[in-house]
Amino acid sequence: MVTKTLIGLMATATLMLSTATVAQDAALMDADAVIADVKNAEAAESESREEFRSLDQDVQTLKKEVLDLNRDLFLLEEELLFPANSQVAFFVSMDVGEYFELDSVNIKIDGKEVANYLYTAREADALIRGGVHRVHMANLKTGDHELIAVFTGKGPHVRDYRRGATMRFDKGIGAKYLELEISDRVKKQQPEFFIKEWE
């Protein structure tokens, strides 16, 4: 009877040992499977990252090409609309701006109004800091023309101020550039308005 009990206990212990070994082997197999899954996931993520990088580079290249094409189209349009032999451009500039705060500029060529530009505070500030603004571009026939520019804004003592400048110019063959310059006349404490040709 003791022998049967002993055999039964030994059989139970052997069964438990074999069950534990099977469970341990299964756990090791599960761990290997998890590691393999993690490695596969990392490889897939790395591949996905590479594809994304490649796609991002393609998008950036395409964006640059579109910007270059847009610039070329703009230049071509400007050449078609304003050929160099008949082109006239008018620019506004400011020197100091202590005695005049610019609001607007009105341009007439040969008695016909061609531009009326209202400046924002930021644009006027940019002019004071040395900026130059192309206020108008046109096509003109060769010959003699009259330009009248009227400047509106706040003058000394923050009073409304409206002054004009006139110039007769000869339009030859080739582009012509005229600058409408506002500068301070310190002796008189007044703004002055000039029109000059760029050489």
FENUR-V858439 format. One record per residue. N is the residue number from 1. RES is the residue in one letter. SS is DSSP state (2 for helix, 1 for strand, 0 for the rest). OMEGA is omega in whole degrees, 0 to 359 (* if undefined). BURIAL is 1 if it has 24 or more other ideal C-beta (glycine too) atoms within 12 Angstrom, else 0. Layout:
N_RES_SS_OMEGA_BURIAL / N_RES_SS_OMEGA_BURIAL
This chain:
1_M_0_177_0 / 2_V_2_181_0 / 3_T_2_179_0 / 4_K_2_180_0 / 5_T_2_180_0 / 6_L_2_179_0 / 7_I_2_179_0 / 8_G_2_179_0 / 9_L_2_180_0 / 10_M_2_179_0 / 11_A_2_179_0 / 12_T_2_180_0 / 13_A_2_179_0 / 14_T_2_179_0 / 15_L_2_180_0 / 16_M_2_179_0 / 17_L_2_180_0 / 18_S_2_177_0 / 19_T_2_179_0 / 20_A_2_180_0 / 21_T_2_178_0 / 22_V_2_179_0 / 23_A_2_179_0 / 24_Q_2_178_0 / 25_D_2_179_0 / 26_A_2_179_0 / 27_A_2_178_0 / 28_L_2_178_0 / 29_M_2_177_0 / 30_D_2_179_0 / 31_A_2_178_0 / 32_D_2_180_0 / 33_A_2_179_0 / 34_V_2_179_0 / 35_I_2_179_0 / 36_A_2_178_0 / 37_D_2_179_0 / 38_V_2_179_0 / 39_K_2_178_0 / 40_N_2_179_0 / 41_A_2_179_0 / 42_E_2_179_0 / 43_A_2_179_0 / 44_A_2_180_0 / 45_E_2_178_0 / 46_S_2_178_0 / 47_E_2_178_0 / 48_S_2_178_0 / 49_R_2_178_0 / 50_E_2_178_0 / 51_E_2_179_0 / 52_F_2_178_0 / 53_R_2_179_0 / 54_S_2_179_0 / 55_L_2_179_0 / 56_D_2_178_0 / 57_Q_2_178_0 / 58_D_2_180_0 / 59_V_2_180_0 / 60_Q_2_178_0 / 61_T_2_179_0 / 62_L_2_179_0 / 63_K_2_179_0 / 64_K_2_179_0 / 65_E_2_178_0 / 66_V_2_179_0 / 67_L_2_178_0 / 68_D_2_179_0 / 69_L_2_179_0 / 70_N_2_178_0 / 71_R_2_180_0 / 72_D_2_178_0 / 73_L_2_178_0 / 74_F_2_180_0 / 75_L_2_179_0 / 76_L_2_178_0 / 77_E_2_180_0 / 78_E_2_178_0 / 79_E_2_180_0 / 80_L_2_182_0 / 81_L_2_184_0 / 82_F_0_179_0 / 83_P_0_186_0 / 84_A_0_183_0 / 85_N_0_180_0 / 86_S_0_187_1 / 87_Q_1_172_1 / 88_V_1_180_1 / 89_A_1_181_1 / 90_F_1_183_1 / 91_F_1_176_1 / 92_V_1_176_1 / 93_S_1_181_1 / 94_M_1_176_1 / 95_D_1_179_1 / 96_V_0_179_0 / 97_G_0_181_1 / 98_E_0_184_0 / 99_Y_0_181_1 / 100_F_0_176_1 / 101_E_1_188_1 / 102_L_1_174_1 / 103_D_1_183_1 / 104_S_1_176_1 / 105_V_1_178_1 / 106_N_1_183_1 / 107_I_1_174_1 / 108_K_1_175_1 / 109_I_1_181_1 / 110_D_0_177_0 / 111_G_0_182_0 / 112_K_1_180_0 / 113_E_1_181_0 / 114_V_1_180_1 / 115_A_1_174_1 / 116_N_1_187_0 / 117_Y_1_178_1 / 118_L_1_185_0 / 119_Y_0_172_1 / 120_T_0_179_0 / 121_A_2_180_0 / 122_R_2_179_0 / 123_E_2_179_0 / 124_A_2_179_1 / 125_D_2_178_0 / 126_A_2_177_0 / 127_L_2_180_1 / 128_I_2_181_1 / 129_R_0_174_0 / 130_G_0_179_0 / 131_G_0_176_0 / 132_V_1_183_1 / 133_H_1_174_1 / 134_R_1_186_1 / 135_V_1_181_1 / 136_H_1_174_1 / 137_M_1_184_1 / 138_A_1_172_1 / 139_N_1_178_1 / 140_L_0_175_1 / 141_K_0_175_0 / 142_T_0_180_0 / 143_G_1_184_0 / 144_D_1_180_0 / 145_H_1_177_1 / 146_E_1_178_0 / 147_L_1_174_1 / 148_I_1_178_1 / 149_A_1_179_1 / 150_V_1_182_1 / 151_F_1_179_1 / 152_T_1_178_1 / 153_G_1_178_1 / 154_K_1_180_0 / 155_G_0_178_1 / 156_P_2_181_0 / 157_H_2_176_0 / 158_V_2_176_0 / 159_R_0_175_0 / 160_D_1_188_0 / 161_Y_1_179_1 / 162_R_1_181_0 / 163_R_1_180_1 / 164_G_1_175_0 / 165_A_1_183_1 / 166_T_1_178_0 / 167_M_1_172_1 / 168_R_1_180_0 / 169_F_1_180_1 / 170_D_1_179_0 / 171_K_1_177_1 / 172_G_0_177_0 / 173_I_0_183_0 / 174_G_0_182_0 / 175_A_0_177_0 / 176_K_1_181_1 / 177_Y_1_180_1 / 178_L_1_181_1 / 179_E_1_175_1 / 180_L_1_188_1 / 181_E_1_175_1 / 182_I_1_180_1 / 183_S_1_180_1 / 184_D_1_173_0 / 185_R_1_189_0 / 186_V_0_183_0 / 187_K_0_181_0 / 188_K_0_184_0 / 189_Q_0_180_0 / 190_Q_1_173_0 / 191_P_1_175_1 / 192_E_1_184_1 / 193_F_1_181_1 / 194_F_1_171_1 / 195_I_1_179_1 / 196_K_1_179_0 / 197_E_1_172_0 / 198_W_0_179_0 / 199_E_0_*_0
